[in-house]
Amino acid sequence: MINLTNDKKPVLSKKIDKFFLGLYNAFSFVKRFFKEVWFPPYEFREIMRQCYEIGYRSLPLISLTGFIIGVVFTNQSRPSLAEFGATSWLPALISIAIVRAMGPLVTALIAAGKVGSSIGAEIASMKVTEQIDAMEVSAINPFKYLVITRVLATTLMIPVLVMYTDFVALMGAFVNVNQNELVSLSTFFVQVFEAISFLDIFSSIIKSFVFGFTIGIVGCYKGYTSNKGTEGVGQAANSSVVMSMFLIFIEELLALQIVNAIRYA
């Protein structure tokens, strides 16, 4: 028994050291981003290309998901409100749920799976094939070209995708409400905007920026620090998705507490 305990102590110590070393490396990576983002050269062309890849190419998936969210949430909410004869509150309930939480959260999770994994795998594969080393030899700053451009693109495009998801989800909800309650488009959106406040919209946009930054920085960090080899590419893609989703849920929880504190202050 004593020997087993002694054998486990070094293993536990190594895991703790590895954990805190990972935190330090991640903090240093984020610190380097904020240090270099303000200074030239500015890769505007690459930023625009990444915005196109992240934003435009995500529209089909985001459109389908947002529309289904609106229809499904409306169908699920109707029976509960019908018990109290309050189906007329459906537009208000849907707008609050989508704008405050579902729109930003679902969009960020989809982007974490699609965009985060793509960024992690792409940068990791470039590291495996020594393209990053070649860029350094060519006097090109790979951190600026690969990391800063992608993080800025995700930070800028995720809020745009969130607003688009909110609109598509509300249109899906309107189609369902119109078929069952015969509510006109103008009446529906009047009730939608009466139920939400500026704080709801503002907090949703701020959360979207934070979610976008998280997806970009995690994907770039996992790809940039991946182990060389084909296994490192798969690990970078997988860990990018898992870590991004984990951080997004934590940020959503913190944002909820802050917004509620402001709302009821």
Secondary structure in CASP SS format (residue, H / E / C, confidence):
PFRMAT SS
TARGET T0000
AUTHOR 0000-0000-0000
METHOD secondary structure of the structure
MODEL  1
M C 1.00
I H 1.00
N H 1.00
L H 1.00
T H 1.00
N H 1.00
D H 1.00
K H 1.00
K H 1.00
P H 1.00
V H 1.00
L H 1.00
S H 1.00
K H 1.00
K H 1.00
I H 1.00
D H 1.00
K H 1.00
F H 1.00
F H 1.00
L H 1.00
G H 1.00
L H 1.00
Y H 1.00
N H 1.00
A H 1.00
F H 1.00
S H 1.00
F H 1.00
V H 1.00
K H 1.00
R H 1.00
F H 1.00
F H 1.00
K H 1.00
E H 1.00
V C 1.00
W C 1.00
F C 1.00
P C 1.00
P C 1.00
Y C 1.00
E C 1.00
F H 1.00
R H 1.00
E H 1.00
I H 1.00
M H 1.00
R H 1.00
Q H 1.00
C H 1.00
Y H 1.00
E H 1.00
I H 1.00
G H 1.00
Y H 1.00
R H 1.00
S H 1.00
L H 1.00
P H 1.00
L H 1.00
I H 1.00
S H 1.00
L H 1.00
T H 1.00
G H 1.00
F H 1.00
I H 1.00
I H 1.00
G H 1.00
V H 1.00
V H 1.00
F H 1.00
T H 1.00
N H 1.00
Q H 1.00
S H 1.00
R H 1.00
P H 1.00
S H 1.00
L H 1.00
A H 1.00
E C 1.00
F C 1.00
G C 1.00
A C 1.00
T H 1.00
S H 1.00
W H 1.00
L H 1.00
P H 1.00
A H 1.00
L H 1.00
I H 1.00
S H 1.00
I H 1.00
A H 1.00
I H 1.00
V H 1.00
R H 1.00
A H 1.00
M H 1.00
G H 1.00
P H 1.00
L H 1.00
V H 1.00
T H 1.00
A H 1.00
L H 1.00
I H 1.00
A H 1.00
A H 1.00
G H 1.00
K H 1.00
V H 1.00
G H 1.00
S H 1.00
S H 1.00
I H 1.00
G H 1.00
A H 1.00
E H 1.00
I H 1.00
A H 1.00
S H 1.00
M H 1.00
K H 1.00
V H 1.00
T C 1.00
E C 1.00
Q H 1.00
I H 1.00
D H 1.00
A H 1.00
M H 1.00
E H 1.00
V H 1.00
S C 1.00
A C 1.00
I C 1.00
N C 1.00
P H 1.00
F H 1.00
K H 1.00
Y H 1.00
L H 1.00
V H 1.00
I H 1.00
T H 1.00
R H 1.00
V H 1.00
L H 1.00
A H 1.00
T H 1.00
T H 1.00
L H 1.00
M H 1.00
I H 1.00
P H 1.00
V H 1.00
L H 1.00
V H 1.00
M H 1.00
Y H 1.00
T H 1.00
D H 1.00
F H 1.00
V H 1.00
A H 1.00
L H 1.00
M H 1.00
G H 1.00
A H 1.00
F H 1.00
V H 1.00
N H 1.00
V H 1.00
N H 1.00
Q H 1.00
N H 1.00
E H 1.00
L C 1.00
V C 1.00
S C 1.00
L H 1.00
S H 1.00
T H 1.00
F H 1.00
F H 1.00
V H 1.00
Q H 1.00
V H 1.00
F H 1.00
E H 1.00
A H 1.00
I C 1.00
S C 1.00
F H 1.00
L H 1.00
D H 1.00
I H 1.00
F H 1.00
S H 1.00
S H 1.00
I H 1.00
I H 1.00
K H 1.00
S H 1.00
F H 1.00
V H 1.00
F H 1.00
G H 1.00
F H 1.00
T H 1.00
I H 1.00
G H 1.00
I H 1.00
V H 1.00
G H 1.00
C H 1.00
Y H 1.00
K H 1.00
G H 1.00
Y H 1.00
T C 1.00
S C 1.00
N C 1.00
K C 1.00
G C 1.00
T H 1.00
E H 1.00
G H 1.00
V H 1.00
G H 1.00
Q H 1.00
A H 1.00
A H 1.00
N H 1.00
S H 1.00
S H 1.00
V H 1.00
V H 1.00
M H 1.00
S H 1.00
M H 1.00
F H 1.00
L H 1.00
I H 1.00
F H 1.00
I H 1.00
E H 1.00
E H 1.00
L H 1.00
L H 1.00
A H 1.00
L H 1.00
Q H 1.00
I H 1.00
V H 1.00
N H 1.00
A H 1.00
I H 1.00
R H 1.00
Y C 1.00
A C 1.00
END
